[in-house]
């Protein structure tokens, strides 16, 4: 069965991209020019014998040496210095980064953020029980190595979930890095009514390995395996498995030419992840089931000034039909995948659309005003749109539905803190139904 699932996955993925092509094509066209420009070569060589950095309170200087294309002493092309600066920004640990070569020294001017963050996050929905509420504790530079160690307890999809995880940073090109965690994730399933039809829980773990990659290339790979036990309770159709064990090996390809910044990011990042998984029923169901899935995200920014940017996020996802427990959820509350937050369509009902397929695009124009040192107020105008194919109770795909919303919002950005951005969005949903909405959260939408 696993071999069959592996053979079927490429066909499944090609059909997925064909259906969701417009969302991804729009993102690629908008970001192709800035990405190529950012990765241009040009410039002469600058040689350095030693590394000189700002005094660091939390980060081990070894991490800075790991981000270099080669050990010192060496000579750097201008494009390599630009790439080093991008990688330093992408760690998300600084709100000031400057890279230069002076005499025989590689000079790094860095201003660190506070990295141990107790977090409370939330995203409102039409009802309290359909919202997202999270409490977490995260060290974004565990042992000073820019590794993320975190634990959270979350109420989402009308169920409690939790995870403990550790992930090395992804900017080291010269050695193998890894990530892993253990989790217990609950979900509730709704079909045409706000009453819960059944609930499910997955308990298991995952481990991923990222091989070394070329410093001059934006391409990275991750090989991972997730194993879990799944149990369902409630009014499932008789033909569906109620319990079993899932194995989901996956491969992730990342094109990373994105320069992170609190208020004015720029560049392009593409994440493609696919899994030829398999599910072995232990209660209900009559055969081993393939669990094929794929996620494609194109995410980028065009910097319009020191405090302004145009953001785009294009996502295409799908899962094979057969069981709603194996589906892709889309709503107003932003969704998360193993590679990060992917957003959603603001104004959609939450916990309502368990899809075999969806494609959507988020556009945001952002402009920030400096309130005081390391504090910004950011205004946002947004447009979200897409299409989705929900599953019914039997796991069969139904008709495609449009989704569209627009609005404005405000964010408060304290740049001294890592991953904290209080947010308010006000807007109107136009499809599949018309309604006004107010959304409050403590992080960016994507």
MIMILO-836605 format. One line per field, with one value per residue (C-alpha): residue number from 1; residue in one letter; y, z, x. Coordinates in Angstrom, 3 decimals. Last residue first. Example, Ala and Ser with C-alpha at 12.3 -4.5 7.8 and 13.67 -1.06 7.14 Angstrom:
REM MIMILO-836605
seq = 2|1
type = s|a
north = -1.060|-4.500
up = 7.140|7.800
east = 13.670|12.300
***
This chain:
REM MIMILO-836605
seq = 446|445|444|443|442|441|440|439|438|437|436|435|434|433|432|431|430|429|428|427|426|425|424|423|422|421|420|419|418|417|416|415|414|413|412|411|410|409|408|407|406|405|404|403|402|401|400|399|398|397|396|395|394|393|392|391|390|389|388|387|386|385|384|383|382|381|380|379|378|377|376|375|374|373|372|371|370|369|368|367|366|365|364|363|362|361|360|359|358|357|356|355|354|353|352|351|350|349|348|347|346|345|344|343|342|341|340|339|338|337|336|335|334|333|332|331|330|329|328|327|326|325|324|323|322|321|320|319|318|317|316|315|314|313|312|311|310|309|308|307|306|305|304|303|302|301|300|299|298|297|296|295|294|293|292|291|290|289|288|287|286|285|284|283|282|281|280|279|278|277|276|275|274|273|272|271|270|269|268|267|266|265|264|263|262|261|260|259|258|257|256|255|254|253|252|251|250|249|248|247|246|245|244|243|242|241|240|239|238|237|236|235|234|233|232|231|230|229|228|227|226|225|224|223|222|221|220|219|218|217|216|215|214|213|212|211|210|209|208|207|206|205|204|203|202|201|200|199|198|197|196|195|194|193|192|191|190|189|188|187|186|185|184|183|182|181|180|179|178|177|176|175|174|173|172|171|170|169|168|167|166|165|164|163|162|161|160|159|158|157|156|155|154|153|152|151|150|149|148|147|146|145|144|143|142|141|140|139|138|137|136|135|134|133|132|131|130|129|128|127|126|125|124|123|122|121|120|119|118|117|116|115|114|113|112|111|110|109|108|107|106|105|104|103|102|101|100|99|98|97|96|95|94|93|92|91|90|89|88|87|86|85|84|83|82|81|80|79|78|77|76|75|74|73|72|71|70|69|68|67|66|65|64|63|62|61|60|59|58|57|56|55|54|53|52|51|50|49|48|47|46|45|44|43|42|41|40|39|38|37|36|35|34|33|32|31|30|29|28|27|26|25|24|23|22|21|20|19|18|17|16|15|14|13|12|11|10|9|8|7|6|5|4|3|2|1
type = x|x|x|x|x|x|x|x|x|x|x|x|x|x|x|x|x|x|x|x|x|x|x|x|x|x|x|x|x|x|x|x|x|x|x|x|x|x|x|x|x|x|x|x|x|x|x|x|x|x|x|x|x|x|x|x|x|x|x|x|x|x|x|x|x|x|x|x|x|x|x|x|x|x|x|x|x|x|x|x|x|x|x|x|x|x|x|x|x|x|x|x|x|x|x|x|x|x|x|x|x|x|x|x|x|x|x|x|x|x|x|x|x|x|x|x|x|x|x|x|x|x|x|x|x|x|x|x|x|x|x|x|x|x|x|x|x|x|x|x|x|x|x|x|x|x|x|x|x|x|x|x|x|x|x|x|x|x|x|x|x|x|x|x|x|x|x|x|x|x|x|x|x|x|x|x|x|x|x|x|x|x|x|x|x|x|x|x|x|x|x|x|x|x|x|x|x|x|x|x|x|x|x|x|x|x|x|x|x|x|x|x|x|x|x|x|x|x|x|x|x|x|x|x|x|x|x|x|x|x|x|x|x|x|x|x|x|x|x|x|x|x|x|x|x|x|x|x|x|x|x|x|x|x|x|x|x|x|x|x|x|x|x|x|x|x|x|x|x|x|x|x|x|x|x|x|x|x|x|x|x|x|x|x|x|x|x|x|x|x|x|x|x|x|x|x|x|x|x|x|x|x|x|x|x|x|x|x|x|x|x|x|x|x|x|x|x|x|x|x|x|x|x|x|x|x|x|x|x|x|x|x|x|x|x|x|x|x|x|x|x|x|x|x|x|x|x|x|x|x|x|x|x|x|x|x|x|x|x|x|x|x|x|x|x|x|x|x|x|x|x|x|x|x|x|x|x|x|x|x|x|x|x|x|x|x|x|x|x|x|x|x|x|x|x|x|x|x|x|x|x|x|x|x|x|x|x|x|x|x|x|x|x|x|x|x|x|x|x|x|x|x|x|x|x|x|x|x|x|x|x|x|x|x|x|x|x|x|x|x|x|x|x|x|x|x
north = 35.492|36.965|38.761|37.779|38.622|38.323|40.234|39.832|41.976|40.787|42.024|39.510|38.300|34.587|32.402|35.040|38.770|38.818|42.318|43.809|44.831|43.457|44.007|42.722|42.448|41.513|39.378|37.025|38.081|41.162|44.316|45.101|45.948|45.998|47.164|46.121|47.847|46.602|47.149|45.123|42.669|39.232|36.526|32.781|30.805|27.273|24.162|21.364|18.369|15.996|12.732|11.962|10.283|13.223|15.645|17.094|20.761|21.980|25.442|28.599|31.723|35.332|37.644|41.406|43.522|47.120|47.385|50.117|49.501|51.190|50.829|50.535|49.937|53.615|55.574|55.646|54.848|54.705|51.554|50.944|47.582|46.639|43.100|40.518|37.009|34.289|31.051|27.514|24.668|20.923|17.877|20.334|20.405|23.745|24.537|24.681|28.486|30.325|32.458|36.163|36.251|33.722|31.643|32.230|29.901|29.910|27.807|25.022|22.203|23.730|26.364|27.772|31.319|31.644|32.785|29.290|26.489|22.934|20.387|16.793|13.399|13.104|13.722|10.190|8.984|11.827|12.556|15.667|19.080|22.401|25.513|28.700|32.178|34.846|38.377|41.355|44.934|46.728|50.002|51.207|51.755|52.025|50.055|46.638|43.972|40.948|37.219|33.940|31.114|28.149|24.640|21.901|18.263|15.261|11.558|9.358|5.894|3.631|0.127|-1.775|-2.448|0.548|0.233|-0.199|-0.864|0.944|1.277|4.701|5.506|8.628|9.699|13.151|16.354|19.694|22.684|25.943|28.980|32.109|35.426|38.796|41.779|42.642|46.171|46.310|43.608|42.430|39.038|38.823|36.085|34.204|30.781|28.183|25.360|21.726|19.505|15.719|13.654|10.335|9.982|6.885|6.643|4.214|3.377|4.292|4.976|3.919|5.055|2.709|3.140|6.903|8.610|9.780|10.418|9.430|9.198|7.818|8.370|7.051|8.925|8.690|11.603|11.165|13.913|14.782|18.489|20.178|23.640|25.662|29.327|28.447|30.231|28.650|25.198|22.831|20.611|18.025|18.888|16.124|15.879|13.993|13.718|12.463|10.962|11.549|12.302|13.016|12.981|14.485|13.719|15.418|18.633|20.819|24.084|22.519|21.801|19.249|19.910|17.942|18.513|18.243|17.287|17.282|15.495|16.214|15.177|17.126|17.226|19.376|18.715|20.299|18.672|20.853|23.659|25.648|26.930|29.202|26.726|27.234|24.087|22.943|21.650|20.731|20.162|20.052|20.527|20.333|20.982|20.749|22.965|23.308|25.232|25.353|25.367|24.311|25.177|24.142|25.575|25.221|27.161|26.834|30.091|28.426|30.450|27.404|27.712|30.844|31.294|30.156|29.647|29.381|29.018|29.696|29.520|30.403|29.921|30.602|28.206|27.863|31.636|32.014|33.956|33.603|35.410|34.655|34.190|34.192|34.260|33.803|33.557|34.712|33.913|35.616|39.320|40.908|41.505|44.524|43.505|45.363|42.763|43.649|41.234|42.380|42.882|46.568|47.045|44.522|45.314|43.806|45.726|44.148|45.827|44.249|40.994|37.421|36.641|34.266|35.621|38.958|37.190|35.089|38.188|39.900|36.840|36.796|40.437|39.664|36.707|38.864|41.356|38.545|37.573|36.699|34.221|33.884|32.715|29.645|29.504|30.662|32.302|31.458|28.988|31.769|33.782|30.749|30.303|33.788|32.224|34.365|35.750|38.741|39.539|42.345|43.700|41.586|41.445|38.422|37.846|37.633|39.368|39.871|41.895|40.717|42.808|43.647|41.917|38.760|39.212|37.491|40.475|41.298|37.761|37.830|41.316|40.246|36.886|38.222|39.444|36.674|33.947|35.170|35.406|31.977|30.409|31.640|31.043|27.454|26.019|23.369|22.471|22.470|19.908|17.682|17.600|16.741|13.760|12.399|12.701|11.046|7.870|6.076|6.778|5.633|2.381|1.779|2.436|0.000
up = 7.287|9.464|11.658|15.335|18.487|17.091|16.768|13.872|13.191|10.492|8.171|6.228|2.700|1.914|-0.263|-1.011|-0.223|3.314|4.693|6.740|10.038|11.122|14.511|15.235|18.182|16.818|18.932|17.109|18.854|21.053|20.655|17.445|19.316|16.375|16.931|13.949|12.389|9.836|6.622|4.604|1.810|1.404|-1.253|-1.282|-4.221|-3.805|-5.831|-5.722|-3.385|-2.798|-1.067|2.462|3.505|5.682|2.757|1.609|0.692|-2.640|-2.228|-4.246|-3.407|-2.348|0.310|-0.134|2.510|3.539|6.463|8.868|11.072|14.404|15.323|18.559|18.633|19.464|19.554|17.641|14.257|11.594|9.484|6.018|4.792|1.572|1.951|-0.657|0.359|-2.276|-2.110|-3.435|-1.908|-2.308|-0.523|1.893|5.448|5.358|8.526|11.369|10.932|8.782|6.200|6.972|6.479|3.932|5.194|6.420|5.722|9.052|9.248|7.526|9.391|8.511|10.266|9.429|9.970|11.590|8.843|7.490|5.524|6.691|4.549|4.673|6.156|9.005|6.265|4.912|1.280|-0.912|-1.432|0.215|-1.296|-0.931|-3.016|-1.308|-2.573|-0.109|-1.257|0.638|-0.566|1.729|3.594|6.429|4.841|1.407|-1.076|-0.236|-2.412|-0.320|-0.781|-0.112|-2.548|-0.662|-2.013|0.165|-0.823|0.629|-0.008|2.688|1.155|3.034|4.422|4.067|5.596|7.776|11.397|14.255|13.744|10.412|8.875|7.256|4.536|3.579|0.207|1.597|-0.253|0.778|-1.437|0.184|-1.913|-0.419|-2.202|-1.477|0.770|4.342|5.458|8.980|11.123|8.486|6.868|3.671|1.477|-1.136|0.272|-2.255|-0.039|-1.004|1.579|1.405|3.438|5.212|6.719|8.766|10.301|12.892|13.360|14.816|13.687|10.051|7.774|6.229|9.079|8.679|11.763|14.503|17.418|18.540|16.465|17.332|15.475|16.467|14.945|12.955|11.121|9.040|7.571|4.745|4.369|1.312|0.623|-2.604|-2.466|-4.106|-3.548|-0.146|-1.640|0.646|3.636|4.412|6.401|8.666|10.064|12.976|13.918|16.853|17.850|19.143|16.729|18.073|16.329|16.985|15.478|14.007|16.018|15.809|13.942|10.963|7.294|8.129|11.196|12.323|15.551|15.820|18.504|18.300|20.655|19.779|19.997|18.276|15.741|13.808|12.282|10.726|8.567|7.923|5.719|4.696|8.138|7.651|8.691|12.462|14.567|15.629|19.003|19.744|22.511|21.327|22.578|21.462|23.027|20.828|19.258|16.056|18.222|21.908|22.248|24.753|23.700|24.079|22.345|21.666|18.608|17.802|17.342|19.059|22.302|24.360|22.824|20.695|20.017|23.506|23.374|26.062|24.840|25.501|22.558|21.746|18.311|17.796|16.948|20.563|20.969|17.961|14.739|15.055|17.017|16.692|19.808|21.033|24.530|24.513|27.030|24.936|25.692|22.748|23.604|20.392|19.576|17.825|15.365|13.628|11.908|10.732|8.617|9.432|7.385|6.524|6.925|5.435|5.966|7.272|9.068|10.936|13.267|14.646|15.460|16.369|13.376|11.985|8.594|9.230|9.656|6.550|4.473|5.691|4.747|1.316|0.733|1.778|-0.615|-3.485|-2.901|-3.288|-0.111|0.451|3.092|6.488|7.787|7.289|4.133|3.086|6.505|8.530|10.727|11.891|13.136|15.007|16.719|18.200|20.692|20.814|24.040|25.235|22.071|21.855|18.298|15.878|14.581|12.461|11.343|8.295|5.807|2.046|-0.110|-3.675|-6.392|-7.107|-9.263|-8.593|-8.689|-6.006|-4.990|-8.633|-9.340|-6.349|-7.191|-10.773|-9.995|-7.179|-8.910|-11.510|-8.896|-6.715|-9.633|-10.903|-7.483|-7.164|-10.854|-10.830|-8.137|-10.228|-12.294|-9.174|-7.502|-10.581|-10.743|-7.025|-7.287|-10.271|-8.328|-5.235|-6.918|-7.074|-3.412|-2.379|-4.300|-2.592|0.816|0.000
east = 0.376|-2.381|0.170|0.061|-1.930|-5.446|-8.728|-11.155|-14.240|-16.634|-19.391|-21.486|-22.173|-22.016|-19.766|-18.476|-18.535|-17.109|-16.737|-13.958|-12.433|-9.038|-7.349|-3.824|-1.416|2.049|4.423|6.826|10.068|10.020|12.133|10.213|7.011|4.550|0.953|-1.158|-4.190|-6.699|-8.633|-11.111|-11.814|-13.390|-13.830|-14.476|-15.878|-17.295|-16.467|-19.031|-18.639|-15.728|-16.598|-15.392|-18.648|-19.696|-19.269|-15.965|-15.536|-14.072|-12.584|-11.925|-9.988|-9.951|-8.527|-8.053|-6.331|-5.607|-3.179|-2.039|0.990|1.696|5.374|7.388|11.184|11.983|8.735|5.461|7.031|4.326|3.916|2.448|1.167|-0.666|-1.970|-2.969|-4.044|-4.532|-6.498|-6.597|-8.572|-8.903|-10.322|-11.820|-13.106|-14.960|-16.921|-14.397|-14.449|-16.963|-15.195|-14.731|-10.956|-9.744|-6.812|-3.252|-0.313|1.549|4.694|6.639|4.849|1.498|-0.576|-4.014|-5.215|-8.680|-11.084|-11.551|-9.926|-9.288|-7.456|-8.716|-7.835|-10.340|-12.923|-12.234|-12.160|-10.924|-7.251|-5.870|-5.259|-3.540|-2.814|-1.627|-0.693|0.462|1.172|2.556|3.061|5.488|5.948|8.193|11.617|10.065|7.979|9.424|7.791|6.934|6.605|4.914|4.215|2.766|2.213|0.744|0.287|-1.518|-1.976|-3.430|-3.715|-6.129|-5.601|-8.828|-12.250|-12.910|-13.912|-11.449|-7.730|-7.376|-3.861|-3.421|-0.857|1.035|2.446|3.288|4.069|5.499|6.225|7.287|8.190|9.770|10.227|11.750|11.087|10.202|9.247|7.738|9.344|11.821|12.435|14.442|12.985|15.003|14.188|13.052|11.873|11.285|9.607|9.514|7.104|6.676|3.194|2.479|-0.992|-2.319|-5.976|-9.336|-12.908|-12.432|-15.249|-17.834|-20.339|-20.695|-19.248|-21.608|-19.288|-15.800|-12.629|-9.193|-5.913|-2.490|0.403|3.636|5.230|8.366|10.524|12.876|13.624|15.113|16.581|16.883|17.962|21.320|24.627|25.150|24.610|22.736|23.429|20.723|17.557|16.273|12.738|11.209|7.540|5.514|2.201|-1.299|-4.135|-7.616|-10.976|-14.401|-17.782|-20.842|-20.414|-23.522|-23.002|-24.744|-23.993|-21.327|-19.163|-16.104|-14.167|-10.397|-7.869|-4.083|-1.688|1.914|5.561|8.306|11.084|13.518|16.920|19.984|22.656|25.700|27.088|24.010|23.040|19.992|17.263|17.353|17.231|13.785|12.606|8.999|6.460|2.855|-0.691|-4.296|-7.691|-10.783|-13.449|-11.339|-8.893|-7.978|-4.217|-1.583|1.946|5.556|8.579|12.265|13.447|17.139|19.078|22.066|22.170|21.202|17.720|17.436|13.718|12.723|8.971|6.302|2.751|-0.915|-3.278|-6.877|-8.476|-12.161|-15.002|-16.165|-16.387|-18.692|-18.241|-14.475|-11.749|-8.062|-5.983|-2.426|-0.967|2.768|5.579|8.543|12.174|13.920|14.259|15.469|19.112|20.618|23.314|26.167|28.314|31.838|33.898|37.408|40.620|40.112|36.368|33.953|30.278|27.027|24.265|21.335|18.832|15.649|17.402|16.404|14.180|16.809|15.758|17.494|20.836|20.183|19.419|22.611|24.659|23.000|23.925|27.503|27.523|26.214|29.052|31.582|33.375|37.037|38.141|39.812|37.384|35.206|33.077|29.583|29.153|26.041|27.916|30.259|27.294|25.948|29.339|28.845|26.383|23.248|21.765|23.796|25.734|28.305|28.226|30.240|33.814|34.766|38.353|40.616|38.353|38.561|36.167|35.539|33.916|30.302|27.706|25.733|21.987|19.965|17.859|17.150|15.992|13.665|12.367|11.495|9.877|7.712|4.570|4.674|5.116|2.262|-0.169|0.884|0.253|-3.321|-4.085|-2.751|-4.999|-6.748|-3.687|-1.496|-3.783|-3.992|-0.194|-0.027|-2.384|-0.481|2.808|1.208|-0.068|3.290|4.096|0.601|1.107|4.450|2.811|0.000
***
